[in-house]
Structure formats: C-alpha cells, structure tokens
Amino acid sequence: MKQVTFIKLELTNFKNHASLKVKFSDITNIRGKNGAGKSSIGDAITWCLYGKDVMGSKLEPQPIGTDLETKVELLLQVDGKQYLLGRSQKKTAKYYINEVPEKATVFKEFMDSILDEKVLFSLFTPSFFPSQKWTEQREQLLQYISEPLNKEVLAGMTEVERETLEESLKKHSLDDLEKLNKDKKRQLDVTYERAAERYLTLKEQLEQVSAENVDVAAIQKELAPLNSKRTEIEEEIDTIYQRKSARGRIEHQIESLEERIERQKSVVQGIKSEEIQEACQTCGQALDEKSISQVKENRQARFDKEVSTGKELIEKLNVLKESLGAMPAPEDIDRTELNEIDEKIVSLQVKLNVVGRVEQLKQDVLAAESHKEKLRKDRNTSISILDAIKSFRSVRSELMVNKVDALFTKISVKLYEQLKNGEEKATFEIEMDSKPYSKLSTAEKIIAGLELIEVLSSQSQVIAPCFVDNAESILHFTSPPGQLIVARVVDEEFSINTVSLKGESSVDSHN
C-alpha cells in the first residue's frame, strides 16, 4: 500500500494569500468566512503538483491585477521518503524538486513516477471522481475489479443456456461468438425465407397435379396396340423408302450411261469424219503410200475401239432398263395414319408423365421441406446462442454489480442499462438512497464522494490526503483512510488548526 502524506505547504502570492504556511497533521481544520481563501489551499496543492485546481482544470493562481510571482512549495512524504516540490509562475512557470530547478518535462516525469495523477485527484477531492465523464468513472473503478470467470457466469445460468454456450466459449470469445452468430442468423433469415417459399410453391404444384385422376393401367393397355401398329407402319414406310432408293439409284445410273453414250457417239463420229493428211505436218513433204496406209489403219483401229466401247455402254444401259422395268411401280409414302397414331400416343404419354411428375414433385417437396427444416434448426440454434449470450452478459453484469456493490455500504453503482431489444448497454451512475448523484444534496455528495475515496484507496492500494471543502453542510462523516483536510465556512477569522488522531474513525465538524 502506497502512503502519501502532506507535511508542510507554503504559499506566496497565491490567489488572495500573499504569504501562508500550513503544517498538516492527521486532521487539518481550515475555518473562516466566505472568500477568506479556504478553498485556495486545496487548489494550491494540486497546482503545485499538476498546474490544475482540485477539479483538474487549468488554474491561473496569480492575484488579479498584479504581476507578482506566485510560488507554492509542498513538502510531502511518499512511502517514508520526503520530497520538497515547488512551482512558481510570473511570466513563465518554473519547477523545483528538492529546491533544484528542473524542466517541466522532468518535473512531470518525476510526478508520474511517484503518483498517478488521476488516482491522486480522485482520492484528494470527494467531488472529482463523479465530475468525470461516466466512461472515465467506469473505467477507473472497474480497472481494479476482475470480471467473473466464464465458469462462474455459466453456473448462474439455466441448464439449457449453459449447455448452449459452454462448448462454444472454449473455441471463441463471447464477442466473436456473438458476431459469428449474428452474421449467420442474417444469412439464414434470407435463405430460410427462400426455402420456405420454394416449399410452398412445390406443395401447391403437387396439389394441383395430384387433382388429376389418371388410370395408369388403362392408358398402358391402350398404348400397347398403338405402339405395335406404329412399328408396323414404320416398317412398311421403311420398305417403300428402300425400294424408292433402289429405283432412284438405277435411274441415276441410266441417266449417267445415257450421257456417256451420247458423248461416245460424238467421239466415234469425230474419228469417222477425220480426213487423211497426205503430207507431213512438220516439213510439208508428201507421204508415201505405205505411210498413208498406216495412218488409215490407225484411224480405223481407233474407230473400232470407240464403237466397241459404245456398244458395251449400250448393253449396260439395256440391262439397267430391263432391271428397272422389272421393278414395281413407285409408291407414295402416306404418313397420315402414322401421324394420327403419334398424336394418340403423345396424348396418352402426357397423362402418364403427370403420374411421373407427381412422384418427382413428392420427392422435391420432401427435399424442400427437409432443407427448410434444417435451415430453421440452424437459425434457431443461432437465435438460442444469441439469447444465451444476452443471458450470459446479464448474469455477468449482475455478478459484476454484486462485486462492486460489495465494496460500498452507503452508495451503489449502476453499471448497465437494459435496452428494449433485451441487450445491455454499458453505463455508470452513482446512486445513494435510490437517488442519482446529480440529485443528491451537497452533504450527500460529500458522503458519497468519501465512500468512493475509501473504495478507490483500497482498490488502488494508495492512501492519500483528502480535502473536503464546504464541510459546513454536513454534521458527521467518516474519516477517509489518509489525512483529512477540512474547509468550513464559519463567521470568524481565517484559521488553521490541526488534530492528531490515534485510530479515531469519525470527525465532528464543530471540532
């Protein structure tokens, strides 16, 4: 436990004090009329240490209308070691540690090393802690109080809630688990809605299709002869088609041969019409009888060959014509009956497809319902986890409140407020006798502030002097753990008296 004790304070030109020396004891009583400078003693201490008044605001301590140098020296003891600290100001501020001038940064570093500024202000002035923002009050008080362990919180929940969260909290923090399931629920809200719509649509389709009365056996009995007849007609059509194809091939061959025979006639006629040349085409010299005879023999040989070829073509043509003449007359393919049969078969098949559609729809409906139910369960699981998280926070908050309330006897602290959606919102409000701090009287505020100082002192392990201003508003109050400096307004001259205590726990304001 760190012990801070004020020994002596010396003021020079500080506000309305031209020169003042104060020796502190266990209790230091400061009495006098309004404006006598009682409150200035508290401000002088905090200004010397931090350049601020007792409420933590920047302070200008020089007497109004003067250019005198203001100086404050405070001799204090921290854990048995004494330090003489000083601050002066005229145009610029000066700092002293054990009478040695130091830079502002060095002075501040020294102060930070021996005293935490916020802790000292909170312990020194009963009204300082409640004057901070609620977030700062909450943070400062709770920094000394450990949160309940998960197992402690779970023990305070219902069995169902505990089973919902216990395993998940081994894998994720509470905040991460909440984020995870909020995101999952948002996605499941959409997918579940779509799955429910698909299920209803398929169900309606099934109801509509199921309303049709289909006799499967009768349809199949009617289909059998139709399919047989259809096969028979298709085979007949195929036979006719093959015959037509064969006739077409022969006709094509005849046409091709006739064209070749005509060309062959032209070749034969061309050879027949050739004239015998009796002179050499190259040199123009007249051919002898032997040469002319050879030319004639050559022309005759070519003529005979081409005539023979023509006869062969004519023979092939005659064979093809005989073959074509032996074939039956060409038939037209009539698909009328086949088309009628196809229409009947399609009509009956459509009816059978309805039965198949019913079975498929039944399977689709079951699958859609199963999917919908799975999504619903997953969604409900996330909702259950989120509800359990709310319960977890509520139980944890209650345990925290109980921990905090256990520290106090006169006041209570509100740490959370319940929102309309069931979630919690962090807050901080000091209450006494069910009244918020802002509604307390001056005396009640001092009592509440002193109890806060006692708790903060115990939790921070720091004992520091406490300055109670306007103490005339209260008759009795519990003495704080450290030195007590009491300022009272009385109709008498300014005076300072000290009292040394030997274990007393209360102070009479008239003493």
C-alpha positions as CSV (number, residue, x, y, z in Angstrom):
1,M,0.0,0.0,0.0
2,K,1.5,3.3,-1.1
3,Q,1.2,6.1,1.6
4,V,1.2,9.7,0.6
5,T,1.4,12.3,3.5
6,F,1.4,16.1,3.3
7,I,3.8,17.7,5.8
8,K,4.0,21.4,5.0
9,L,2.6,23.8,2.5
10,E,4.0,27.3,1.8
11,L,2.1,29.9,-0.4
12,T,3.4,33.1,-1.8
13,N,1.1,35.4,-3.8
14,F,-1.3,32.6,-4.5
15,K,-4.7,34.0,-5.2
16,N,-5.7,36.0,-2.1
17,H,-2.8,34.6,0.1
18,A,0.2,36.9,0.0
19,S,2.1,34.6,2.4
20,L,0.8,31.5,4.1
21,K,2.3,28.5,5.8
22,V,0.4,25.4,6.6
23,K,1.6,22.4,8.7
24,F,-0.6,19.3,8.2
25,S,-1.5,16.6,10.7
26,D,-4.0,13.7,10.7
27,I,-6.8,16.3,10.6
28,T,-6.3,19.9,9.4
29,N,-9.2,22.2,10.0
30,I,-9.5,25.3,7.9
31,R,-12.1,27.8,9.1
32,G,-13.2,31.2,8.0
33,K,-15.7,33.4,6.2
34,N,-16.5,33.1,2.5
35,G,-13.7,34.4,0.4
36,A,-11.1,34.0,3.1
37,G,-9.1,31.6,0.9
38,K,-10.0,28.2,2.4
39,S,-10.6,26.6,-1.0
40,S,-7.4,28.1,-2.3
41,I,-5.4,25.8,0.0
42,G,-6.7,22.7,-1.9
43,D,-6.1,24.4,-5.2
44,A,-2.5,25.4,-4.2
45,I,-1.7,21.7,-3.5
46,T,-2.9,20.4,-6.9
47,W,-1.5,23.5,-8.7
48,C,1.9,22.8,-7.2
49,L,1.8,19.2,-8.3
50,Y,0.0,19.4,-11.6
51,G,-0.8,23.0,-12.5
52,K,-4.5,22.5,-12.0
53,D,-7.3,23.2,-9.5
54,V,-8.8,20.5,-7.3
55,M,-11.3,19.6,-10.1
56,G,-8.5,19.0,-12.6
57,S,-9.0,22.2,-14.6
58,K,-6.1,24.5,-15.7
59,L,-5.5,27.2,-13.0
60,E,-4.3,30.7,-13.1
61,P,-3.3,31.4,-9.5
62,Q,-1.7,34.9,-9.7
63,P,-3.6,37.6,-7.8
64,I,-5.8,39.6,-10.3
65,G,-4.3,42.9,-11.5
66,T,-0.7,42.1,-10.3
67,D,2.5,40.9,-11.9
68,L,3.8,39.4,-8.7
69,E,5.5,36.0,-8.8
70,T,3.3,33.2,-7.5
71,K,5.0,30.3,-5.7
72,V,3.9,27.2,-3.9
73,E,6.1,24.7,-2.1
74,L,4.8,21.4,-0.8
75,L,6.7,19.0,1.4
76,L,5.2,15.6,1.2
77,Q,6.2,12.1,2.1
78,V,5.7,9.0,-0.2
79,D,6.3,5.6,1.4
80,G,8.6,7.2,4.0
81,K,10.6,9.3,1.7
82,Q,10.2,13.1,1.7
83,Y,10.2,15.4,-1.3
84,L,10.1,19.2,-1.5
85,L,8.2,20.1,-4.6
86,G,7.8,23.6,-5.9
87,R,6.1,25.6,-8.7
88,S,6.3,29.3,-9.4
89,Q,4.9,31.5,-12.1
90,K,5.3,35.1,-13.2
91,K,5.5,35.2,-17.0
92,T,6.7,31.6,-17.3
93,A,6.3,28.6,-15.0
94,K,9.3,27.2,-13.0
95,Y,9.6,23.9,-11.3
96,Y,11.6,22.6,-8.4
97,I,12.4,19.2,-6.9
98,N,14.1,19.4,-3.5
99,E,14.8,23.1,-4.3
100,V,16.7,22.2,-7.6
101,P,15.2,23.9,-10.7
102,E,14.0,21.4,-13.3
103,K,12.4,21.4,-16.7
104,A,8.7,20.9,-17.0
105,T,9.2,17.5,-18.6
106,V,11.5,16.3,-15.9
107,F,9.1,17.6,-13.2
108,K,6.2,15.8,-14.9
109,E,8.1,12.5,-15.3
110,F,9.0,12.7,-11.6
111,M,5.4,13.2,-10.6
112,D,4.3,10.3,-12.8
113,S,6.9,8.1,-11.1
114,I,5.6,8.7,-7.6
115,L,1.9,9.4,-8.0
116,D,-0.7,8.6,-10.7
117,E,-2.4,11.9,-11.4
118,K,-6.0,10.6,-11.8
119,V,-5.7,8.5,-8.7
120,L,-4.4,11.4,-6.6
121,F,-7.2,13.8,-7.8
122,S,-9.8,11.0,-7.2
123,L,-8.5,10.5,-3.6
124,F,-7.9,14.2,-2.8
125,T,-11.3,15.6,-3.7
126,P,-14.6,13.9,-3.0
127,S,-16.3,15.6,-5.9
128,F,-13.6,14.9,-8.5
129,F,-14.4,11.3,-9.4
130,P,-18.1,12.0,-10.1
131,S,-17.2,15.0,-12.2
132,Q,-15.5,12.9,-14.8
133,K,-17.3,11.5,-17.9
134,W,-19.2,8.4,-17.0
135,T,-16.9,6.3,-19.2
136,E,-13.9,7.5,-17.3
137,Q,-15.5,6.8,-14.0
138,R,-16.5,3.3,-15.1
139,E,-13.0,2.6,-16.5
140,Q,-11.3,3.8,-13.4
141,L,-13.4,1.9,-10.9
142,L,-13.5,-1.4,-12.9
143,Q,-9.8,-1.5,-13.7
144,Y,-9.3,-2.8,-10.1
145,I,-12.2,-5.3,-10.3
146,S,-11.7,-8.5,-12.3
147,E,-14.5,-9.8,-14.4
148,P,-16.2,-13.1,-13.2
149,L,-14.7,-16.2,-14.8
150,N,-16.8,-17.9,-17.5
151,K,-17.4,-20.9,-15.3
152,E,-18.8,-18.5,-12.6
153,V,-21.1,-16.9,-15.0
154,L,-22.2,-20.2,-16.6
155,A,-23.0,-21.5,-13.1
156,G,-25.5,-18.7,-12.7
157,M,-27.4,-19.5,-16.0
158,T,-30.1,-22.1,-16.7
159,E,-29.0,-25.6,-17.7
160,V,-30.2,-25.1,-21.2
161,E,-28.4,-21.8,-21.6
162,R,-25.3,-23.3,-20.1
163,E,-25.3,-26.2,-22.5
164,T,-25.9,-23.9,-25.4
165,L,-22.8,-21.8,-24.6
166,E,-20.3,-23.9,-22.7
167,E,-18.6,-25.7,-25.6
168,S,-18.7,-22.7,-27.9
169,L,-16.9,-20.5,-25.4
170,K,-14.0,-22.9,-25.4
171,K,-13.5,-22.1,-29.1
172,H,-14.5,-18.4,-29.3
173,S,-14.6,-15.3,-27.1
174,L,-18.1,-14.1,-26.2
175,D,-17.8,-11.1,-28.6
176,D,-16.5,-13.3,-31.5
177,L,-19.3,-15.8,-30.9
178,E,-21.9,-13.1,-31.0
179,K,-20.5,-11.7,-34.2
180,L,-20.4,-15.1,-35.8
181,N,-24.0,-16.0,-34.9
182,K,-25.4,-12.5,-35.8
183,D,-23.8,-12.9,-39.2
184,K,-25.0,-16.5,-39.5
185,K,-28.6,-15.5,-38.5
186,R,-28.7,-12.7,-41.0
187,Q,-27.8,-15.1,-43.8
188,L,-30.2,-17.8,-42.5
189,D,-33.0,-15.3,-42.4
190,V,-32.7,-14.8,-46.1
191,T,-32.1,-18.5,-47.1
192,Y,-34.8,-19.8,-44.8
193,E,-37.4,-17.4,-46.3
194,R,-36.4,-18.5,-49.8
195,A,-36.5,-22.2,-48.8
196,A,-40.0,-21.7,-47.2
197,E,-41.3,-20.0,-50.4
198,R,-39.9,-22.9,-52.6
199,Y,-41.5,-25.5,-50.3
200,L,-44.9,-23.8,-50.5
201,T,-44.6,-23.4,-54.3
202,L,-43.8,-27.1,-54.8
203,K,-46.6,-28.1,-52.4
204,E,-49.1,-26.1,-54.4
205,Q,-47.9,-27.6,-57.7
206,L,-48.2,-31.1,-56.2
207,E,-51.8,-30.4,-55.0
208,Q,-52.7,-29.2,-58.5
209,V,-51.2,-32.2,-60.3
210,S,-52.5,-34.7,-57.8
211,A,-56.0,-33.4,-58.5
212,E,-55.9,-35.1,-62.0
213,N,-57.4,-38.6,-62.0
214,V,-55.1,-40.8,-64.1
215,D,-55.7,-44.6,-64.7
216,V,-52.2,-45.8,-65.5
217,A,-53.2,-49.4,-66.3
218,A,-55.9,-48.3,-68.8
219,I,-53.5,-46.0,-70.5
220,Q,-50.8,-48.6,-70.8
221,K,-53.4,-51.1,-72.2
222,E,-54.4,-48.5,-74.8
223,L,-50.8,-47.7,-75.6
224,A,-49.7,-51.3,-76.4
225,P,-51.6,-51.8,-79.7
226,L,-50.9,-48.2,-80.8
227,N,-47.2,-48.8,-80.4
228,S,-47.4,-52.1,-82.3
229,K,-49.3,-50.5,-85.2
230,R,-46.9,-47.6,-85.2
231,T,-44.0,-50.1,-85.5
232,E,-45.7,-51.9,-88.4
233,I,-46.4,-48.7,-90.3
234,E,-42.8,-47.5,-89.8
235,E,-41.6,-50.9,-91.2
236,E,-43.8,-50.5,-94.3
237,I,-42.7,-47.0,-94.8
238,D,-39.1,-48.1,-94.5
239,T,-39.6,-50.9,-97.1
240,I,-41.2,-48.4,-99.6
241,Y,-38.4,-46.0,-98.9
242,Q,-35.7,-48.7,-99.6
243,R,-37.5,-49.6,-102.9
244,K,-37.6,-46.0,-103.9
245,S,-34.0,-45.6,-103.1
246,A,-33.0,-48.7,-105.2
247,R,-35.1,-47.4,-108.1
248,G,-33.6,-44.0,-107.8
249,R,-30.1,-45.4,-107.8
250,I,-30.8,-47.3,-111.1
251,E,-32.5,-44.3,-112.7
252,H,-29.4,-42.3,-111.8
253,Q,-27.1,-44.9,-113.3
254,I,-29.3,-45.0,-116.5
255,E,-29.1,-41.2,-116.8
256,S,-25.4,-41.3,-116.3
257,L,-24.9,-44.0,-119.0
258,E,-27.1,-42.2,-121.5
259,E,-24.9,-39.1,-121.1
260,R,-21.8,-41.2,-121.6
261,I,-23.3,-42.9,-124.7
262,E,-24.0,-39.5,-126.2
263,R,-20.5,-38.4,-125.6
264,Q,-19.2,-41.7,-127.1
265,K,-21.3,-41.2,-130.3
266,S,-19.6,-37.8,-130.6
267,V,-16.2,-39.4,-130.3
268,V,-17.0,-42.1,-132.9
269,Q,-18.4,-39.5,-135.3
270,G,-15.3,-37.4,-134.8
271,I,-13.0,-40.2,-135.8
272,K,-15.2,-41.1,-138.8
273,S,-15.0,-37.5,-140.0
274,E,-11.3,-37.2,-139.8
275,E,-9.5,-36.5,-143.2
276,I,-6.3,-38.4,-144.2
277,Q,-3.3,-36.0,-144.3
278,E,-1.1,-37.0,-147.3
279,A,1.8,-34.6,-146.3
280,C,4.0,-34.3,-143.2
281,Q,2.6,-31.6,-140.9
282,T,6.1,-30.7,-139.8
283,C,8.1,-30.5,-143.0
284,G,5.2,-30.5,-145.6
285,Q,6.8,-33.3,-147.6
286,A,4.3,-35.7,-149.3
287,L,3.8,-39.1,-147.6
288,D,4.4,-42.3,-149.5
289,E,1.8,-45.0,-149.9
290,K,3.0,-47.0,-147.0
291,S,2.8,-44.1,-144.6
292,I,-0.7,-43.2,-145.8
293,S,-1.8,-46.8,-145.4
294,Q,-0.5,-46.8,-141.7
295,V,-2.4,-43.6,-141.0
296,K,-5.6,-45.1,-142.3
297,E,-5.1,-48.3,-140.3
298,N,-4.5,-46.3,-137.1
299,R,-7.7,-44.3,-137.6
300,Q,-9.7,-47.5,-138.3
301,A,-8.3,-49.1,-135.1
302,R,-9.4,-46.1,-133.0
303,F,-12.8,-46.1,-134.6
304,D,-13.3,-49.8,-133.9
305,K,-12.3,-49.4,-130.3
306,E,-14.6,-46.5,-129.6
307,V,-17.5,-48.2,-131.4
308,S,-16.9,-51.3,-129.2
309,T,-16.9,-49.1,-126.1
310,G,-20.2,-47.6,-127.2
311,K,-21.7,-51.0,-127.7
312,E,-20.7,-52.0,-124.2
313,L,-22.3,-48.9,-122.7
314,I,-25.5,-49.6,-124.7
315,E,-25.5,-53.2,-123.3
316,K,-25.2,-51.9,-119.7
317,L,-27.9,-49.4,-120.4
318,N,-30.2,-52.1,-121.7
319,V,-29.5,-54.3,-118.7
320,L,-30.4,-51.4,-116.3
321,K,-33.6,-50.6,-118.2
322,E,-34.6,-54.3,-118.0
323,S,-33.9,-54.2,-114.3
324,L,-35.9,-51.0,-113.9
325,G,-38.7,-52.4,-115.9
326,A,-38.9,-55.4,-113.6
327,M,-39.3,-53.3,-110.6
328,P,-42.8,-52.5,-109.3
329,A,-44.2,-49.1,-110.0
330,P,-43.1,-46.4,-107.4
331,E,-45.4,-45.8,-104.4
332,D,-46.1,-42.6,-102.5
333,I,-45.4,-42.7,-98.7
334,D,-48.6,-41.8,-96.8
335,R,-47.9,-40.7,-93.2
336,T,-51.4,-39.7,-92.3
337,E,-52.2,-42.8,-90.3
338,L,-48.8,-42.7,-88.6
339,N,-49.3,-39.0,-87.6
340,E,-52.7,-39.9,-86.1
341,I,-51.3,-42.7,-84.1
342,D,-48.4,-40.5,-82.9
343,E,-50.9,-37.9,-81.7
344,K,-52.8,-40.5,-79.7
345,I,-49.5,-41.9,-78.2
346,V,-48.3,-38.4,-77.2
347,S,-51.7,-37.6,-75.6
348,L,-51.6,-40.8,-73.6
349,Q,-47.9,-40.3,-72.7
350,V,-48.6,-36.8,-71.4
351,K,-51.1,-38.4,-69.0
352,L,-48.5,-40.9,-67.9
353,N,-46.0,-38.1,-67.4
354,V,-48.4,-36.5,-65.0
355,V,-48.0,-39.6,-62.8
356,G,-44.2,-39.3,-63.1
357,R,-44.4,-35.6,-62.3
358,V,-46.4,-36.3,-59.2
359,E,-43.7,-38.7,-57.9
360,Q,-41.0,-36.3,-58.7
361,L,-42.9,-33.4,-57.0
362,K,-43.4,-35.6,-54.0
363,Q,-39.6,-36.1,-53.8
364,D,-39.0,-32.4,-54.4
365,V,-41.5,-31.4,-51.7
366,L,-39.9,-33.8,-49.2
367,A,-36.4,-32.5,-50.1
368,A,-37.6,-28.8,-49.9
369,E,-39.2,-29.5,-46.5
370,S,-36.1,-31.2,-45.2
371,H,-33.9,-28.3,-46.3
372,K,-36.3,-25.8,-44.8
373,E,-36.3,-27.6,-41.5
374,K,-32.5,-27.8,-41.4
375,L,-32.3,-24.1,-42.0
376,R,-34.9,-23.4,-39.4
377,K,-33.0,-25.5,-36.8
378,D,-29.7,-23.8,-37.7
379,R,-31.4,-20.4,-37.4
380,N,-33.0,-21.4,-34.1
381,T,-29.6,-22.6,-32.9
382,S,-28.0,-19.2,-33.7
383,I,-31.0,-17.4,-32.0
384,S,-30.6,-19.7,-29.0
385,I,-26.9,-18.8,-28.8
386,L,-27.6,-15.1,-29.2
387,D,-30.2,-15.3,-26.4
388,A,-27.8,-17.3,-24.2
389,I,-25.2,-14.6,-24.9
390,K,-27.7,-11.9,-23.7
391,S,-28.3,-14.1,-20.6
392,F,-24.6,-14.6,-20.1
393,R,-24.0,-10.9,-20.2
394,S,-26.9,-10.3,-17.8
395,V,-25.6,-12.8,-15.3
396,R,-22.0,-11.5,-15.7
397,S,-23.3,-7.9,-15.2
398,E,-25.2,-9.0,-12.1
399,L,-22.1,-10.6,-10.7
400,M,-20.0,-7.5,-11.5
401,V,-22.7,-5.3,-9.9
402,N,-22.6,-7.6,-6.8
403,K,-18.8,-7.3,-6.7
404,V,-18.9,-3.6,-7.0
405,D,-21.9,-3.2,-4.5
406,A,-20.0,-5.3,-2.0
407,L,-17.3,-2.6,-1.9
408,F,-19.8,0.1,-0.7
409,T,-22.1,0.5,2.2
410,K,-23.9,3.8,1.6
411,I,-23.9,4.1,-2.2
412,S,-24.5,1.8,-5.1
413,V,-23.2,1.9,-8.7
414,K,-25.3,1.3,-11.9
415,L,-23.0,-0.3,-14.4
416,Y,-25.5,-1.5,-17.1
417,E,-28.9,-0.5,-18.5
418,Q,-31.3,-2.8,-20.3
419,L,-32.3,-1.9,-23.9
420,K,-35.7,-2.6,-25.4
421,N,-34.3,-5.4,-27.5
422,G,-33.1,-7.2,-24.4
423,E,-29.4,-6.3,-24.9
424,E,-27.3,-4.5,-22.4
425,K,-25.6,-1.1,-22.7
426,A,-22.7,-0.1,-20.5
427,T,-23.3,2.9,-18.3
428,F,-22.2,4.3,-15.0
429,E,-24.2,6.2,-12.4
430,I,-23.6,6.6,-8.7
431,E,-26.7,6.3,-6.6
432,M,-27.5,6.8,-2.9
433,D,-30.8,6.0,-1.3
434,S,-32.2,5.3,-4.9
435,K,-31.3,8.8,-6.0
436,P,-28.7,9.6,-8.7
437,Y,-25.6,11.5,-7.7
438,S,-26.8,14.6,-9.6
439,K,-29.9,14.8,-7.4
440,L,-28.0,14.5,-4.1
441,S,-27.6,17.4,-1.7
442,T,-24.2,18.9,-1.0
443,A,-23.8,16.9,2.2
444,E,-24.9,13.7,0.5
445,K,-22.5,14.3,-2.3
446,I,-19.6,14.6,0.2
447,I,-20.7,11.4,1.9
448,A,-20.9,9.6,-1.4
449,G,-17.5,11.0,-2.5
450,L,-15.8,10.0,0.7
451,E,-17.0,6.4,0.4
452,L,-15.8,6.4,-3.2
453,I,-12.4,7.6,-1.9
454,E,-12.3,4.8,0.6
455,V,-13.0,2.2,-2.0
456,L,-10.7,3.7,-4.6
457,S,-7.9,3.9,-2.0
458,S,-8.4,0.2,-1.1
459,Q,-8.5,-0.9,-4.7
460,S,-5.6,1.2,-6.0
461,Q,-3.5,0.4,-2.8
462,V,-2.9,4.1,-2.4
463,I,-3.5,6.2,0.7
464,A,-3.5,9.9,0.1
465,P,-4.7,13.1,1.9
466,C,-8.4,14.2,1.3
467,F,-9.5,17.8,1.0
468,V,-13.2,18.2,2.0
469,D,-14.5,21.7,1.0
470,N,-17.8,23.2,2.2
471,A,-17.8,20.8,5.1
472,E,-20.2,23.1,7.0
473,S,-23.0,21.4,5.1
474,I,-22.5,18.1,7.0
475,L,-22.5,17.3,10.6
476,H,-20.8,14.0,10.7
477,F,-18.8,12.0,8.2
478,T,-16.5,9.0,8.1
479,S,-12.8,9.9,8.0
480,P,-11.1,8.8,4.8
481,P,-8.1,6.4,5.0
482,G,-5.4,9.2,4.8
483,Q,-5.0,12.7,6.1
484,L,-8.1,14.8,6.3
485,I,-8.1,18.5,5.3
486,V,-11.5,20.1,6.1
487,A,-12.6,23.6,5.0
488,R,-15.6,25.1,6.7
489,V,-17.4,28.4,6.3
490,V,-17.8,30.0,9.8
491,D,-18.4,33.6,10.8
492,E,-15.0,34.1,12.3
493,E,-11.5,35.0,11.2
494,F,-9.5,32.7,8.9
495,S,-7.7,30.0,11.0
496,I,-6.0,26.6,10.6
497,N,-5.9,24.0,13.4
498,T,-4.6,20.5,13.3
499,V,-5.6,17.4,15.2
500,S,-3.6,14.2,15.7
501,L,-5.7,11.1,15.9
502,K,-4.9,7.7,17.4
503,G,-7.3,5.4,15.5
504,E,-10.5,7.5,15.6
505,S,-12.8,6.9,12.6
506,S,-15.1,9.9,12.6
507,V,-14.8,13.7,12.9
508,D,-17.2,16.2,14.4
509,S,-17.5,19.2,12.1
510,H,-17.7,21.5,15.2
511,N,-14.3,20.5,16.5
